[in-house]
Amino acid sequence: MGNDEKTMKQHIAHIALVVDDYDEAIKFYTGKLDFDLIEDTLLSETKRWVMLAPKGSSECRLLLAKAANEEQKSRVGNQTGGRVFLFLYTDNIRSDFLSMKEKGIHFVRELKDESYGIVAVFEDLYGNLWDLIEPKK
């Protein structure tokens, strides 16, 4: 690529999260994690375009994708083979941690200081693992 060519700017816009039920997932993410429902558009009798994002976030969004067959249903809650799947950054982990616990979020690893910040690991309603991270400044 030569110096005269334009450099493309790219970013990840959405990450598909396979779910059992749209409304159940919306209720969890908006009620327990305080995410905003960005869009919920009916595409067909069985398919919707449902996007969620953490409050104040303008970058990557979660696109809820309802499992449509047995193969997809087998991936609900285990999209990464048991590894942490998603990373939620915060500027106040202690407050978020306590609030999430009060709302019934199950943490599989309590708050821990790491070289990159403070982290805790929680499960979403299907068992996907998330890192809640307050990065070091």
C-alpha distance (Angstrom), angle and dihedral (degrees) to the residues before:
residue distance angle dihedral
M1 . . .
G2 3.78 . .
N3 3.78 127.4 .
D4 3.81 90.9 -110.2
E5 3.79 94.2 60.6
K6 3.78 120.1 95.4
T7 3.79 115.8 -107.5
M8 3.78 111.2 -126.5
K9 3.76 117.4 -132.2
Q10 3.78 113.5 -145.9
H11 3.77 136.0 177.9
I12 3.78 137.2 172.5
A13 3.79 106.7 -101.1
H14 3.81 103.1 -176.7
I15 3.78 139.9 8.7
A16 3.80 116.4 -152.7
L17 3.78 114.3 -131.0
V18 3.80 113.9 -166.4
V19 3.82 110.8 -135.4
D20 3.81 138.0 176.9
D21 3.79 96.0 -133.5
Y22 3.80 132.7 13.3
D23 3.80 97.4 -145.3
E24 3.81 94.3 44.7
A25 3.81 90.3 51.6
I26 3.81 93.6 45.1
K27 3.81 89.8 51.8
F28 3.81 91.5 50.8
Y29 3.80 97.4 46.2
T30 3.81 96.2 42.5
G31 3.80 96.9 37.1
K32 3.79 103.7 38.3
L33 3.81 103.3 25.0
D34 3.83 96.0 31.0
F35 3.81 92.9 -128.2
D36 3.80 119.3 162.2
L37 3.79 119.6 -116.3
I38 3.80 101.0 -128.0
E39 3.78 99.4 178.9
D40 3.80 139.8 -3.8
T41 3.80 110.7 -179.9
L42 3.79 125.1 168.9
L43 3.82 109.9 -128.4
S44 3.81 99.5 171.7
E45 3.80 139.7 -21.8
T46 3.82 89.7 -73.6
K47 3.80 105.6 23.2
R48 3.80 132.6 70.9
W49 3.80 134.1 175.9
V50 3.81 101.8 -128.8
M51 3.79 120.3 174.8
L52 3.80 127.2 -178.9
A53 3.78 133.6 178.4
P54 3.80 138.1 179.6
K55 3.80 112.4 -95.0
G56 3.79 111.0 -83.3
S57 3.79 93.7 14.2
S58 3.79 119.1 131.0
E59 3.79 99.4 169.8
C60 3.78 127.9 68.2
R61 3.81 118.1 8.1
L62 3.80 133.4 -159.9
L63 3.78 113.8 -115.3
L64 3.79 109.9 -158.8
A65 3.79 110.2 -139.8
K66 3.79 115.4 -169.6
A67 3.78 112.0 -138.5
A68 3.81 106.0 -108.3
N69 3.82 101.9 -173.3
E70 3.80 141.7 17.4
E71 3.81 93.7 -89.0
Q72 3.82 91.3 55.0
K73 3.82 92.1 42.4
S74 3.80 88.8 56.3
R75 3.83 88.5 60.9
V76 3.81 97.4 52.5
G77 3.80 106.6 117.7
N78 3.79 94.7 5.3
Q79 3.77 108.4 62.5
T80 3.80 92.6 140.5
G81 3.80 103.6 37.9
G82 3.80 94.1 -102.0
R83 3.82 98.6 -45.7
V84 3.78 123.3 122.3
F85 3.79 105.1 -80.4
L86 3.80 107.4 -173.8
F87 3.80 135.4 28.4
L88 3.80 120.9 -145.4
Y89 3.80 114.1 -166.5
T90 3.79 121.0 -155.2
D91 3.78 137.1 178.8
N92 3.83 92.5 -143.3
I93 3.79 111.5 36.4
R94 3.78 97.0 169.3
S95 3.80 93.1 55.7
D96 3.82 92.9 43.8
F97 3.81 91.7 45.5
L98 3.83 92.6 53.5
S99 3.80 93.1 43.6
M100 3.80 92.2 49.5
K101 3.82 92.2 48.1
E102 3.82 90.0 50.3
K103 3.82 88.2 53.8
G104 3.79 91.5 53.5
I105 3.80 100.8 -100.1
H106 3.81 109.7 158.1
F107 3.79 113.9 -131.9
V108 3.78 115.5 -157.8
R109 3.81 91.3 -172.5
E110 3.78 124.7 31.1
L111 3.81 124.9 -137.9
K112 3.77 112.9 -56.2
D113 3.81 133.4 177.4
E114 3.79 112.2 -124.1
S115 3.80 131.7 175.1
Y116 3.82 90.1 -99.7
G117 3.82 97.4 44.1
I118 3.78 142.6 -72.1
V119 3.81 116.3 -40.2
A120 3.80 140.6 -177.9
V121 3.80 127.8 178.3
F122 3.80 122.6 -135.3
E123 3.79 138.5 175.3
D124 3.78 124.8 -124.6
L125 3.80 120.9 -139.6
Y126 3.81 91.8 -78.6
G127 3.80 97.6 42.9
N128 3.82 100.1 -98.9
L129 3.80 109.1 149.1
W130 3.79 121.0 -122.6
D131 3.79 131.5 -173.8
L132 3.79 113.7 -137.1
I133 3.79 103.7 -156.6
E134 3.79 137.2 -176.5
P135 3.80 101.0 -167.7
K136 3.78 121.0 -143.9
K137 3.75 112.3 -101.4
